């Protein structure tokens, strides 16, 4: 993870954006500014271990949201299984006053674009919210592909 409160890390992250993708660079800079302005920080940790530990904590009042984007494809099969198991275990303790939401934007090979899917506990039901460009250039809300 990068620390967007450190200008050096922001410059490093910007270096991964192709120079001709000015719209993408502008979106990144705007997101980085929002991140700094609201005080968001990122823990340096293994995602699977961090999530398992975090989901073991007593649920707060209000919704707990686990979100990832263009991440799943980089996990080994065992990591994916561990995350799903941790989410399902935490989902079993979710209530209407303290629900758990798994929100993810990941590639869907059947449509050729990333899809934004939401699984919500209690109940564990999943619905497709949108499809979109992998770098945020466009979003089509609803379940239909563009």
NORNORQUI-V292292 format. One record per backbone hydrogen bond with DSSP energy under -0.5 kcal/mol. CO is the residue of the C=O (numbers start at 0). NH is the residue of the N-H. E is the energy in kcal/mol with one decimal. If there is no record, write none. Layout:
co & nh & e
CO & NH & E
CO & NH & E
//
This chain:
co & nh & e
1 & 3 & -0.9
2 & 5 & -1.8
4 & 6 & -0.6
5 & 8 & -0.8
5 & 9 & -1.8
6 & 10 & -2.5
7 & 11 & -1.9
8 & 12 & -2.5
9 & 13 & -2.6
10 & 14 & -1.6
11 & 15 & -0.5
12 & 15 & -1.3
13 & 16 & -1.7
15 & 17 & -0.5
17 & 20 & -2.0
19 & 21 & -1.1
20 & 24 & -2.2
21 & 25 & -2.4
22 & 26 & -2.3
23 & 27 & -2.4
24 & 28 & -2.7
25 & 29 & -2.3
26 & 30 & -2.4
27 & 31 & -2.7
28 & 32 & -2.1
29 & 33 & -2.2
30 & 34 & -2.6
31 & 35 & -2.3
32 & 36 & -2.7
33 & 37 & -1.9
34 & 39 & -2.0
35 & 38 & -0.8
42 & 44 & -1.0
45 & 49 & -2.9
46 & 50 & -2.5
47 & 51 & -2.4
48 & 52 & -2.4
49 & 53 & -2.7
50 & 54 & -2.8
51 & 55 & -0.8
52 & 55 & -0.6
52 & 56 & -0.6
53 & 56 & -1.0
62 & 64 & -0.5
63 & 100 & -3.2
64 & 66 & -0.6
65 & 102 & -2.7
67 & 104 & -2.3
70 & 73 & -1.8
71 & 74 & -1.6
75 & 79 & -2.1
76 & 80 & -2.4
77 & 81 & -2.3
78 & 82 & -2.2
79 & 83 & -2.6
80 & 84 & -2.4
81 & 85 & -2.3
82 & 86 & -2.6
83 & 87 & -2.8
84 & 88 & -2.4
85 & 89 & -2.3
86 & 90 & -2.6
87 & 91 & -1.4
88 & 92 & -0.6
89 & 92 & -1.0
90 & 93 & -0.9
96 & 61 & -2.0
97 & 94 & -1.3
98 & 63 & -2.4
99 & 120 & -3.1
100 & 65 & -3.0
100 & 102 & -0.7
101 & 118 & -2.1
102 & 67 & -1.4
103 & 105 & -0.6
103 & 116 & -2.8
104 & 69 & -2.6
105 & 114 & -2.8
106 & 108 & -0.6
107 & 110 & -1.6
107 & 111 & -1.9
107 & 112 & -0.8
112 & 107 & -1.8
113 & 131 & -2.1
114 & 105 & -1.9
114 & 116 & -0.7
115 & 128 & -3.3
115 & 129 & -1.4
116 & 103 & -2.4
117 & 126 & -2.5
118 & 101 & -3.0
119 & 123 & -1.1
119 & 124 & -1.3
120 & 99 & -1.8
124 & 119 & -2.4
126 & 117 & -2.6
126 & 128 & -0.5
128 & 141 & -3.5
129 & 115 & -3.3
130 & 139 & -3.2
131 & 113 & -1.0
132 & 135 & -1.9
137 & 132 & -2.4
138 & 140 & -0.6
139 & 130 & -2.0
//
